[in-house]
Amino acid sequence: MSSEIKKQLVHDFFFQNNPTPILVIDPENGMIIDYNSAALHYYGYSEDVLRIMSISDINTASDEIIFEEMRFAAKENRTFFNFQHRFANNEIRDVEVNSIPIDVNGKKVLFSLITDTSFRNSYSDRLVSSKRTLEQKVSDRTEALIKELTFKNVLFESMFEAVIVCDEKGKSIIFNEPAKKWHGKKAMNIPKEEWSNEYNLYHYDGETKISMMENPLIRALNGEDVKDAELMIRAENQENRYVLCSGSQIKRVNGELMGAILVLRDVTDQKKKNYELMETNEKLAKRTIELDDAYIKLEKSYNQLKVSEAKFKGLFEISPSGIFQFDTKGVLTEYNDSFARIIGTSRGNLENFKMLELPDVKLKDVIMKCLSGEKSKYEGMYTSCTSGKETFVSTLFTPMCNSDQTLRGGMGLIYDLSELKEKELQAEHQKHVFEALFINSPIPIIQFDKTNKIASINSAFTEVFGYTTKEVEKKEIDDLIASGPRFNSAREYTQKVIAGESVRFKDHRYGKDGKEIYADIVGVPIVIEREIMGGFAIYTDITQQEKNRLELVEAMEVAESANIAKSYFLANMSHEIRTPMNGFIGMIQLLQMTDVNEEQREYLRLAQVSAEALRGVVTDIMDYTKIEAERLILEKISVHPSDLLSDIFSLFKPLAVQKNLDMGMQVGDDVPIKIIGDPLRLKQILSNLIGNAIKFTHQGKIQINLEKAKPSDDKRVMLKFTIIDTGIGINEEESKSLFTRFSQVEVGTTRKYGGTGLGLAICKNLVELMGGKICVESEAAVGSQFSFTCPIE
């Protein structure tokens, strides 16, 4: 494979397997003219859709802004932009676009690299998943080039060795010059089953064709040592050549069969002399017989010629290549359908077609050269004179002579190379695009060979690490940027890439000035024709990102320490406050028992209510801080749920009666008599929920239900408590924050109804500590339904 092809395959590999989404955009109309597989995967569009889209279909900005920014990019006034792009699933993400103006075949295009500023994820999986596809493409392309090269070698190159060689499958692959004269080019690559017919091999009598198993080349291929086998070969010019054939197998060093070789020694002259001597001795006696024999042979030869002509005619018509003949004046005399198809016309338009009247001067010169007796070749764009169809063709012209060697015209073979030419142009275009990508990529990239030597770097690498192209020439990548304690691990990753493995990891690397760079590193092997040629190393500088992460971790640790200290402080302070509060309440109660007037008694009642409210606030804060500090321990003792609910009901019944509210209670028949739990905390939860129901209900009723709940996902049996009221209710949006600490429905609630906003948060934490769940269903101005579960043990 040529260096240009290998270079092209490397660039094609780099473009298609680059983890960064790439779009090539026409700045004049905004159309997307090329993209890589990462762009297809990133945006989620199918290839059929993306190839007809413009950047306006993806960019959410207005067309005026988009084209204004593209003009900036095309003039290189600015190359980095921040946009929002729309994906196939209608998701919109923030992206950073690096648009680089590149001249490709005289046209300026924008080479745009897309970076998702919301998520910067790995490109490794995409590269790994694309690797096998690229290997197949390289293999297919290489095979096509080899076939093309073999075809041209057989068609245009002459062989001068006096041998016939076949491969291990019996297909002839090498002819010497005498063999070509005897058999013609059409005998090349003929399967061994057809040798007897296509090679015109006869016994010495010149009448009987040898069978396949009698063929010396087949015998040699089968392992027989052939020595001077007698054979007559009838050449294309019907000249009989008598030969002695010797042949043997060709084997590799390990004994494996490679094919067979046949050496032919021409004894025609000796044979003729023998015949001439016999004819002289028997001339008079056998003259009549010889004439009869000659007539019979001539008739047989004529018939054989007819058969050969019919076979040739069949091959002539079905050949996919265009075959044509013309006379000395350049007038077409014979041609097949493939010829008419390739030049873009019909048979009717080719009657008496004069090739020397074609407008292409170069083509006419090639035809004239053929008519002067020389082989000639034309390769270029051919435009049909009748349909205007343009086809890139390769045509071989061969002069044709009569038996007296006078020129009678020429013969041509024409091949349609349009598809191949288009692929070559595309490859050339991709080459320029890939070179621009490598050089202008904002991400540092190193290409290294299989000996770990640096082959090339891009400008981004120079900017980040400080080394110039001359400074890294023939240097080992790990010696350059991974010296010291990082060297061994860096070398290990490099060896994995050279062994064919893709890697991704994060590690520290060092610039020319000794600056430490923390990078997200991707290593990808370069595989051409199943041979590892080296690899790419892509470095994304995440030094600042790592610094920010460490600062965030440190800040979180500080905040967590402060939060723990706050919880302990609140717990201690609440305890200290509640002790004197109990004293205040006790003194107020004692003072109420003394001889005071009505006005003083009212003042004492109000003071007691305020003190009780303050004690409730302190108790809530203590409970919440205990829960938050994970110091609250639940008891596990025998509890009678029905009796517990009845006690709570009796406690709150008078308060409901004072507000003219109906209050009811219902206990299901399947509720167990006794469970294991914490009765104090169950009473705290129920008191809070029932108290809230009475507080926020001005008319209607309060209903309290206890039942056995349906089994949960983990198949535990649960009790379910439900408190239903016809109070003020809350809307759906407000209910989302109802169980959050220090949260109430609205700002005025505390002023109107009192409370700390901790009650429901404490209930939620207590229920979850027990292993249950709490929830609410409510509608503003209609009422609320609070329910919670606890497991039965």
C-alpha positions in Angstrom: 0.0 0.0 0.0 1.3 3.4 -0.9 2.2 6.0 1.7 -0.6 8.3 0.4 -3.2 5.6 0.9 -1.9 4.8 4.4 -1.9 8.5 5.2 -5.5 8.8 3.9 -6.6 5.8 5.9 -5.1 7.4 9.1 -6.9 10.6 8.5 -10.2 8.8 7.7 -9.7 6.8 10.9 -9.1 9.9 13.0 -12.1 11.8 11.6 -14.7 9.0 11.9 -13.5 7.9 15.3 -12.9 11.3 16.9 -15.0 11.4 20.1 -15.8 15.1 19.5 -18.9 15.7 17.3 -17.8 17.5 14.1 -20.0 19.4 11.5 -18.6 20.8 8.2 -20.9 23.8 7.3 -21.2 25.9 4.1 -21.1 29.5 5.5 -23.0 30.8 2.5 -26.2 28.9 3.1 -25.7 27.2 6.4 -26.1 23.6 5.0 -24.4 20.7 6.8 -22.1 19.2 4.1 -20.3 16.6 6.2 -20.3 15.1 9.7 -18.6 12.3 11.6 -20.2 9.4 13.5 -19.8 11.1 16.8 -22.1 13.9 15.5 -24.8 11.4 14.4 -24.7 9.7 17.8 -24.6 13.0 19.7 -27.6 14.7 18.0 -29.6 11.5 17.5 -30.6 12.3 13.9 -30.5 9.6 11.3 -27.9 9.9 8.5 -30.7 10.5 5.9 -32.1 13.4 8.0 -28.8 15.0 9.0 -27.4 15.2 5.5 -30.3 17.4 4.3 -30.3 19.7 7.4 -28.9 23.2 7.8 -27.4 24.6 11.0 -30.6 26.6 11.4 -32.5 23.4 12.0 -30.2 22.6 15.0 -29.3 26.0 16.4 -32.2 27.6 18.3 -30.8 31.2 17.6 -32.4 33.3 14.9 -31.1 33.0 11.3 -29.9 36.6 11.5 -27.7 35.8 14.5 -26.5 32.4 13.1 -25.4 33.9 9.7 -23.8 36.9 11.5 -21.7 34.5 13.7 -20.8 32.4 10.6 -19.5 35.5 8.9 -17.3 36.3 11.9 -16.0 32.7 11.8 -15.3 32.8 8.0 -13.3 36.0 8.4 -11.5 34.5 11.5 -12.6 37.4 13.6 -13.9 35.0 16.1 -14.0 31.1 16.2 -15.6 30.2 19.6 -19.3 30.6 20.1 -21.9 29.5 22.7 -25.3 28.4 21.4 -28.2 26.2 22.3 -28.7 23.2 20.0 -31.8 21.2 19.4 -31.5 17.3 19.4 -33.6 14.7 17.6 -35.7 14.2 20.7 -36.3 18.0 20.9 -34.0 18.3 23.9 -32.1 21.5 24.0 -28.5 21.7 25.4 -25.9 24.4 25.8 -22.9 23.8 23.5 -19.6 25.5 22.7 -18.8 25.7 19.0 -15.3 26.1 17.7 -15.7 27.0 14.0 -12.5 27.0 11.9 -12.6 28.3 8.3 -10.8 25.9 5.9 -10.2 26.1 2.2 -11.2 22.8 0.6 -10.6 22.6 -3.2 -10.9 26.4 -3.5 -14.1 26.6 -1.4 -14.2 28.0 2.2 -16.1 25.8 4.6 -16.5 26.0 8.4 -15.0 23.1 10.3 -17.0 23.1 13.6 -16.2 21.1 16.7 -19.1 20.8 19.1 -18.5 20.6 22.9 -21.4 19.9 25.2 -20.9 22.4 28.1 -23.5 20.6 30.2 -22.1 17.2 30.1 -18.5 16.3 29.1 -18.5 12.6 28.8 -16.3 9.9 27.5 -15.6 9.5 23.9 -13.9 6.0 24.4 -17.0 3.8 24.0 -17.8 5.5 20.7 -14.3 5.0 19.5 -14.3 1.4 20.5 -17.7 0.8 18.9 -16.5 2.5 15.6 -13.2 0.6 15.5 -14.5 -2.6 13.9 -16.4 -0.6 11.2 -13.3 1.2 10.3 -11.2 -2.0 10.1 -13.8 -3.5 7.7 -13.8 -0.4 5.5 -10.0 -0.4 5.4 -10.0 -4.1 4.5 -12.6 -3.7 1.8 -10.8 -0.7 0.3 -7.5 -2.5 0.4 -8.9 -5.6 -1.2 -10.5 -3.5 -4.0 -7.2 -1.7 -4.7 -5.3 -5.1 -4.8 -7.9 -6.5 -7.2 -7.6 -3.4 -9.4 -3.8 -3.6 -9.3 -3.8 -7.3 -10.2 -6.3 -6.8 -13.0 -4.2 -4.0 -14.5 -1.0 -6.0 -14.1 -2.5 -9.0 -16.0 -4.0 -6.7 -18.7 -1.1 -4.4 -19.4 2.1 -6.0 -18.2 4.1 -8.6 -20.2 5.7 -11.6 -18.7 9.0 -13.0 -20.1 9.5 -16.2 -18.1 9.0 -19.4 -20.1 6.7 -21.0 -17.5 3.0 -21.5 -16.6 2.3 -21.3 -12.9 -1.0 -22.0 -11.1 -2.0 -21.5 -7.5 -3.0 -24.2 -5.0 -6.6 -24.1 -6.3 -5.6 -24.8 -9.9 -6.1 -21.2 -11.2 -3.4 -20.1 -13.6 -1.7 -16.9 -12.4 1.6 -16.5 -14.5 2.1 -17.0 -18.2 5.4 -16.7 -20.1 5.6 -15.0 -23.5 5.4 -18.2 -25.6 2.4 -19.3 -23.5 0.7 -16.1 -24.3 1.3 -16.5 -28.0 -0.1 -20.1 -27.8 -3.1 -19.5 -25.5 -3.8 -15.8 -25.6 -4.6 -13.6 -22.6 -8.1 -15.0 -22.2 -6.6 -18.2 -20.7 -5.4 -16.4 -17.6 -7.3 -17.3 -14.4 -9.2 -20.1 -16.1 -10.3 -22.7 -13.6 -8.6 -26.1 -13.9 -11.9 -27.7 -14.9 -11.9 -25.8 -18.2 -8.2 -26.0 -19.0 -8.6 -28.6 -21.7 -10.9 -26.4 -23.7 -9.5 -23.0 -23.1 -5.8 -23.9 -23.4 -6.4 -26.0 -26.6 -4.3 -28.9 -25.4 -4.1 -31.9 -27.7 -2.4 -35.2 -28.0 0.3 -35.4 -30.6 -2.2 -36.6 -33.2 -3.6 -33.0 -33.1 -7.2 -34.3 -33.0 -7.9 -35.5 -29.5 -8.0 -33.0 -26.7 -6.5 -34.2 -23.5 -8.7 -34.6 -20.5 -8.3 -32.6 -17.3 -6.6 -35.4 -15.5 -4.2 -35.9 -18.4 -3.1 -32.3 -18.3 0.5 -32.1 -17.1 -0.2 -29.1 -14.9 -3.1 -30.9 -13.1 -0.9 -34.0 -12.7 1.9 -31.8 -11.2 -0.6 -30.1 -8.9 -1.8 -33.5 -7.7 1.8 -34.4 -6.7 3.0 -36.4 -9.8 6.5 -35.7 -11.0 5.9 -35.1 -14.7 8.8 -35.7 -17.1 8.7 -34.8 -20.8 5.0 -35.4 -21.4 4.2 -35.1 -25.1 1.6 -32.4 -25.9 0.4 -30.4 -28.8 -0.8 -26.8 -28.3 -2.9 -25.1 -30.8 -2.3 -21.4 -30.6 -4.8 -18.6 -31.4 -3.3 -18.2 -34.9 -4.0 -22.0 -35.3 -0.3 -22.8 -35.4 0.4 -26.2 -33.9 3.3 -26.3 -31.4 4.6 -29.6 -30.2 6.1 -29.5 -26.7 7.6 -31.7 -24.1 6.3 -30.8 -20.7 7.8 -31.2 -17.2 6.1 -30.1 -14.0 6.1 -30.3 -10.3 4.5 -28.9 -7.1 5.6 -25.6 -5.5 5.7 -25.8 -1.7 6.5 -23.4 1.1 9.3 -24.1 3.5 6.8 -25.7 5.9 5.7 -28.1 3.2 2.4 -26.4 2.5 1.2 -26.5 -1.1 1.5 -23.2 -2.9 0.7 -24.4 -6.5 2.4 -26.0 -9.4 4.8 -25.0 -12.2 5.0 -26.3 -15.8 8.1 -26.0 -18.0 7.5 -26.4 -21.8 10.2 -27.2 -24.3 9.2 -26.5 -27.9 10.1 -29.5 -30.2 8.0 -28.4 -33.1 10.9 -28.0 -35.5 12.3 -31.4 -34.7 8.8 -32.9 -35.1 8.4 -31.1 -38.4 11.7 -32.5 -39.7 10.6 -36.0 -38.8 7.3 -35.5 -40.6 9.1 -34.0 -43.6 11.4 -37.0 -43.7 8.5 -39.4 -43.6 6.7 -37.4 -46.2 9.8 -37.6 -48.5 10.1 -41.3 -48.0 6.4 -41.9 -48.6 5.5 -39.0 -50.8 4.7 -41.0 -53.9 3.0 -43.8 -52.1 0.9 -41.8 -49.7 0.2 -38.6 -51.6 -3.5 -39.3 -52.0 -3.9 -40.4 -48.4 -2.1 -37.2 -47.2 -4.3 -35.0 -49.3 -7.4 -36.8 -47.9 -6.0 -36.4 -44.3 -5.2 -32.8 -45.0 -8.7 -32.2 -46.2 -10.1 -33.9 -43.1 -7.9 -31.9 -40.8 -8.7 -28.7 -42.5 -12.4 -29.4 -42.1 -12.0 -30.2 -38.4 -9.9 -27.1 -37.9 -12.6 -25.1 -39.6 -15.2 -26.6 -37.3 -13.1 -26.0 -34.3 -12.6 -22.4 -35.4 -16.4 -22.1 -35.6 -16.7 -23.4 -32.1 -14.0 -21.1 -30.8 -15.6 -18.2 -32.6 -18.9 -19.0 -31.0 -17.3 -19.1 -27.5 -15.5 -15.9 -28.1 -18.7 -14.3 -29.3 -20.4 -15.3 -26.1 -17.6 -13.9 -23.9 -17.6 -10.8 -26.1 -21.3 -10.1 -25.5 -21.4 -10.8 -21.7 -18.2 -9.1 -20.8 -18.8 -6.2 -18.3 -16.0 -4.3 -19.9 -16.5 -2.5 -23.1 -14.9 -4.2 -26.1 -14.8 -2.6 -29.6 -13.0 -2.8 -32.9 -12.4 -0.2 -35.6 -10.8 -0.1 -39.0 -7.9 2.0 -40.3 -10.1 5.0 -40.7 -11.3 4.9 -37.2 -14.9 3.6 -38.0 -16.4 1.3 -35.5 -16.9 -2.2 -36.9 -17.9 -4.2 -33.9 -18.7 -3.6 -30.2 -20.6 -5.1 -27.4 -23.5 -3.7 -25.3 -21.1 -2.8 -22.4 -19.3 -0.4 -24.7 -22.5 1.4 -25.6 -23.5 1.5 -22.0 -20.2 2.9 -20.7 -20.0 5.7 -23.3 -23.7 6.6 -22.6 -25.4 5.9 -25.9 -27.3 3.1 -27.8 -26.3 0.7 -30.6 -28.4 2.7 -33.1 -26.3 5.8 -32.5 -23.0 3.9 -33.2 -23.7 2.8 -36.7 -20.7 4.0 -38.9 -19.5 6.0 -35.9 -16.2 7.7 -36.7 -13.9 7.8 -33.7 -11.4 10.2 -35.3 -14.1 12.8 -35.4 -14.4 13.0 -31.6 -13.9 16.5 -30.2 -11.4 15.3 -27.5 -7.9 16.1 -29.1 -6.1 13.9 -26.5 -8.4 10.9 -27.3 -7.9 11.3 -31.1 -4.1 11.4 -30.6 -4.3 8.1 -28.7 -6.4 6.5 -31.4 -4.0 7.7 -34.1 -1.0 6.2 -32.2 -2.8 2.9 -32.2 -3.4 3.1 -35.9 0.3 3.7 -36.4 1.0 0.3 -34.9 1.6 1.1 -31.2 -0.3 0.2 -28.1 -1.8 3.2 -26.5 -3.9 4.2 -23.4 -6.4 6.9 -22.6 -7.6 7.8 -19.2 -9.8 10.8 -18.5 -13.4 12.2 -18.7 -15.4 11.2 -21.7 -18.5 13.1 -22.7 -21.1 11.3 -24.8 -21.7 12.9 -28.2 -25.3 11.8 -28.1 -26.5 12.0 -24.5 -24.0 14.4 -23.0 -23.3 11.8 -20.2 -19.9 12.3 -18.5 -17.9 9.2 -17.6 -14.4 8.8 -16.3 -12.9 6.0 -18.4 -9.7 4.0 -18.8 -9.2 2.7 -22.4 -6.5 0.4 -23.8 -6.0 0.5 -27.6 -4.2 -2.4 -29.3 -3.4 -2.4 -33.1 -4.8 -5.4 -35.1 -2.9 -6.8 -38.1 -3.6 -9.2 -40.9 -1.6 -12.5 -41.4 0.8 -10.5 -43.6 1.3 -8.1 -40.7 -0.4 -5.3 -42.5 -2.5 -3.1 -40.2 -6.3 -3.7 -40.5 -7.5 -1.5 -37.6 -7.5 -1.6 -33.8 -9.2 -3.2 -30.8 -10.0 -1.5 -27.5 -11.0 -2.3 -23.9 -12.8 0.4 -22.0 -13.6 0.5 -18.3 -15.9 2.8 -16.3 -13.8 4.2 -13.5 -16.3 7.0 -12.5 -17.1 5.5 -9.1 -13.4 4.9 -8.3 -12.5 8.4 -9.4 -15.3 9.8 -7.2 -14.0 7.9 -4.2 -10.5 9.2 -4.9 -11.8 12.8 -5.0 -13.7 12.2 -1.8 -10.6 10.7 -0.2 -8.6 13.7 -1.2 -11.2 16.0 0.2 -11.3 14.0 3.5 -7.6 14.2 3.6 -7.6 18.0 3.7 -10.4 18.1 6.2 -8.7 15.6 8.5 -5.4 17.5 8.3 -7.3 20.7 9.3 -9.0 18.8 12.1 -5.8 17.5 13.6 -4.0 20.8 13.3 -6.8 23.1 14.4 -8.4 20.9 17.1 -8.6 22.8 20.4 -7.8 19.5 22.2 -4.0 18.6 22.5 -3.3 15.5 20.3 -0.2 13.4 19.8 0.2 10.8 17.0 2.9 8.2 17.8 4.3 5.2 16.0 4.5 1.6 17.2 7.9 2.2 18.7 6.4 4.9 21.0 8.1 7.7 19.1 6.1 10.9 18.5 5.1 11.3 14.8 3.2 14.6 15.0 1.5 17.0 17.4 -1.1 19.7 16.9 -1.0 23.4 17.8 -3.2 22.8 20.9 -0.5 20.5 22.3 2.1 23.2 21.8 -0.2 25.7 23.6 -0.9 23.5 26.6 2.4 21.6 27.1 4.8 24.2 25.6 6.7 21.9 23.2 7.2 22.7 19.5 7.1 20.2 16.7 10.9 20.3 16.4 11.4 19.7 20.1 9.3 16.5 20.1 10.7 15.0 16.9 11.7 11.3 17.5 11.1 11.7 21.2 9.2 9.0 23.3 5.9 10.4 24.5 6.3 9.1 28.1 9.8 10.5 28.5 8.6 13.9 27.4 5.5 14.6 29.5 5.3 11.8 32.1 8.7 11.8 33.8 9.2 11.0 37.4 6.6 9.0 39.4 4.1 9.0 36.6 6.4 7.3 34.1 5.7 3.6 34.8 1.9 3.9 34.7 2.1 6.1 31.6 4.3 3.6 29.8 1.9 0.8 30.8 -1.0 2.6 29.2 1.0 3.4 26.1 2.0 -0.2 25.7 -1.7 -1.2 25.9 -2.5 1.1 23.0 0.4 -0.2 20.9 -1.0 -3.7 21.6 -4.3 -2.7 20.1 -6.3 -1.7 23.2 -8.2 1.6 23.7 -7.7 3.2 27.1 -9.1 6.2 29.1 -7.9 7.4 32.4 -7.1 10.6 34.4 -3.6 11.4 35.5 -1.1 14.2 35.9 1.3 15.2 33.1 4.0 17.9 32.9 4.6 20.7 30.5 7.9 22.0 29.2 8.1 24.5 32.0 7.4 21.9 34.6 3.8 22.9 35.1 1.6 20.0 36.4 -1.5 19.4 34.2 -4.3 17.1 35.4 -5.8 15.6 32.2 -8.5 13.3 31.0 -6.5 11.1 28.6 -7.8 8.9 25.8 -5.5 6.5 23.9 -6.6 4.9 20.6 -4.7 2.5 18.4 -4.3 3.1 14.7 -4.9 -0.1 12.8 -4.3 -0.4 9.1 -4.7 -3.6 7.2 -5.0 -5.4 10.6 -1.5 -4.1 11.5 -1.1 -1.7 14.4 0.8 1.4 13.1 0.8 3.3 16.3 -1.8 5.4 18.1 -3.4 8.7 19.1 -3.2 10.3 22.6 -5.8 12.9 23.3 -5.4 15.1 26.4 -8.3 17.2 27.9 -7.0 19.6 30.5 -9.2 19.2 33.6 -6.9 20.9 36.0 -9.3 23.6 37.0 -12.2 21.2 37.0 -10.4 19.0 39.5 -9.4 22.0 41.6 -13.0 23.1 41.7 -14.1 19.6 42.7 -11.6 19.4 45.6 -12.7 22.9 46.8 -16.3 21.8 46.7 -15.6 18.6 48.7 -13.7 20.7 51.3 -16.6 23.2 51.5 -19.1 20.4 51.9 -17.0 19.0 54.8 -16.9 22.4 56.5 -20.7 22.9 56.0 -21.4 19.4 57.4 -19.2 20.1 60.4 -21.1 23.4 61.0 -24.4 21.7 60.6 -23.5 19.0 63.2 -22.3 21.7 65.6 -25.5 23.7 65.1 -27.6 20.6 65.8 -25.7 19.9 69.1 -26.0 23.6 70.0 -29.8 23.7 69.4 -30.3 20.4 71.4 -28.4 21.7 74.3 -29.9 25.2 74.2 -33.5 23.7 74.0 -32.8 21.5 77.0 -31.5 24.5 79.0 -34.5 26.7 78.0 -37.1 24.0 78.8 -35.9 23.6 82.4 -36.6 27.2 83.5 -39.8 27.2 81.3 -41.1 24.3 83.5 -40.4 26.5 86.5 -42.3 29.4 85.0 -45.3 27.3 84.2 -45.2 25.8 87.7 -45.1 29.2 89.4 -47.9 30.4 87.2 -50.0 27.4 88.2 -49.3 28.0 91.9 -50.1 31.7 91.6 -53.5 30.9 90.0 -54.3 28.9 93.2 -53.9 32.1 95.4 -56.4 34.8 96.0 -56.3 36.9 92.8 -59.0 39.0 91.2 -60.5 38.2 87.8 -58.3 40.6 85.8 -55.2 39.1 87.4 -56.5 35.6 86.8 -57.0 36.4 83.0 -53.4 37.7 82.9 -52.2 34.5 84.5 -54.2 32.4 82.0 -52.7 34.2 79.1 -49.2 33.9 80.6 -49.7 30.1 81.0 -50.9 29.7 77.4 -47.9 31.6 76.1 -45.5 29.5 78.3 -47.1 26.3 77.1 -46.8 27.4 73.5 -43.1 28.3 74.1 -42.5 24.9 75.8 -44.1 23.2 72.7 -41.8 25.1 70.4 -38.7 24.1 72.5 -39.9 20.5 72.6 -40.3 20.4 68.8 -36.8 21.9 68.3 -35.3 19.3 70.7 -37.0 16.4 68.9 -36.0 17.6 65.5 -32.4 18.2 66.5 -32.2 14.7 68.1 -33.5 13.2 64.8 -31.1 15.3 62.7 -28.2 14.3 65.0 -29.3 10.7 64.8 -29.6 10.6 68.6 -33.3 9.7 68.8 -33.8 6.0 69.8 -37.2 4.4 69.4 -38.5 2.1 72.1 -39.8 -1.4 71.2 -42.5 -2.3 73.7 -46.0 -3.8 73.7 -48.6 -1.4 72.3 -52.4 -1.7 72.1 -53.1 0.4 69.0 -56.9 0.6 69.6 -56.5 1.7 73.2 -53.8 4.2 72.2 -56.0 5.7 69.5 -59.0 5.9 72.0 -56.8 7.8 74.5 -55.8 10.3 71.9 -59.4 10.6 70.7 -60.6 11.3 74.2 -57.8 13.9 74.7 -58.8 16.0 71.7 -62.6 15.4 71.8 -63.3 18.4 74.1 -61.3 20.8 71.9 -63.4 19.7 68.9 -66.6 20.2 70.8 -65.5 23.8 71.8 -65.2 24.5 68.0 -68.6 22.8 67.2 -66.8 20.1 65.1 -68.1 16.5 64.8 -65.3 14.1 65.6 -65.5 10.4 64.9 -63.2 7.3 65.2 -63.3 3.9 63.4 -61.1 0.9 64.0 -61.0 -2.0 61.5 -61.9 -5.5 62.5 -58.5 -6.9 61.2 -56.4 -4.6 63.4 -54.3 -6.7 65.8 -54.8 -6.3 69.5 -51.2 -5.9 70.2 -48.1 -4.8 68.3 -44.5 -4.0 69.2 -43.6 -0.3 68.8 -42.9 3.1 70.5 -46.3 4.3 72.0 -44.9 7.7 73.0 -43.8 8.5 69.4 -47.1 7.1 68.0 -49.0 9.5 70.3 -46.7 12.4 69.3 -47.5 11.7 65.6 -51.2 11.3 66.1 -51.4 14.3 68.4 -49.7 16.5 65.9 -51.9 15.4 63.0 -55.2 15.5 65.0 -54.2 18.8 66.5 -53.5 20.3 63.1 -56.8 19.0 61.8 -58.8 20.7 64.6 -56.7 23.9 64.3 -57.3 24.3 60.6 -60.9 23.2 60.5 -63.6 25.8 61.3 -66.7 23.8 60.5 -67.6 20.2 59.5 -66.0 17.2 61.0 -62.8 15.3 61.9 -62.6 11.5 61.2 -59.9 9.2 62.5 -59.5 5.7 61.0 -57.3 2.8 61.9 -57.0 -0.2 59.6 -54.7 -2.9 58.3 -52.9 -1.6 55.1 -52.3 -3.6 52.0 -48.9 -5.4 52.0 -46.0 -3.1 50.9 -43.5 -3.9 48.1 -41.3 -5.7 50.6 -44.4 -7.8 51.7 -44.4 -6.4 55.2 -47.7 -6.1 57.1 -48.6 -2.5 58.1 -51.1 -0.6 60.1 -52.5 2.5 58.5 -53.7 5.6 60.5 -55.8 8.2 58.6 -57.0 11.6 59.8 -59.6 13.3 57.5 -60.8 16.9 58.0 -63.0 19.4 56.2 -60.7 22.3 57.0 -59.0 25.0 54.9 -57.0 22.5 52.8 -54.0 23.2 50.6 -53.3 23.1 46.8 -51.1 20.5 45.1 -48.1 22.8 44.7 -48.0 23.8 48.4 -48.3 20.2 49.5 -44.9 19.4 48.0 -43.1 21.4 50.8 -45.5 20.5 53.6 -43.2 18.0 55.3 -40.2 20.3 55.0 -38.7 21.8 58.2 -39.8 25.4 59.2 -42.3 25.3 56.3 -46.0 26.3 56.4 -48.6 26.8 53.7 -48.3 30.5 53.6 -46.6 33.4 55.4 -49.6 34.4 57.4 -50.3 30.9 58.7 -47.8 31.3 61.6 -49.3 34.6 62.6 -52.9 33.4 62.4 -52.5 29.8 63.8 -49.2 29.7 65.5 -46.6 26.9 65.4 -43.0 26.5 64.3 -43.4 24.6 61.1 -41.5 21.7 62.5 -44.5 19.4 63.5 -45.0 17.7 60.2 -41.3 17.5 59.5 -40.9 15.7 62.9 -43.9 13.4 62.0 -42.3 12.5 58.7 -39.0 11.6 60.3 -40.6 9.6 63.1 -42.7 7.6 60.6 -39.7 6.8 58.5 -37.6 5.8 61.5 -40.4 3.3 62.3 -40.2 2.0 58.8 -43.4 3.5 57.4 -44.5 6.3 55.1 -46.6 9.4 55.5 -48.5 11.2 52.8 -51.2 13.8 52.2 -54.2 14.3 49.9 -55.7 17.8 50.0 -57.7 20.3 48.1 -58.0 24.0 49.0 -61.2 25.0 50.8 -62.4 21.3 50.7 -60.2 19.6 53.3 -57.2 17.3 53.8 -56.5 13.6 54.4 -53.2 12.7 56.2 -52.2 9.1 56.5 -49.2 7.2 57.7 -48.2 3.6 58.1 -46.1 1.6 60.6 -45.0 -2.0 60.4 -46.6 -4.7 62.5 -44.1 -6.7 64.5 
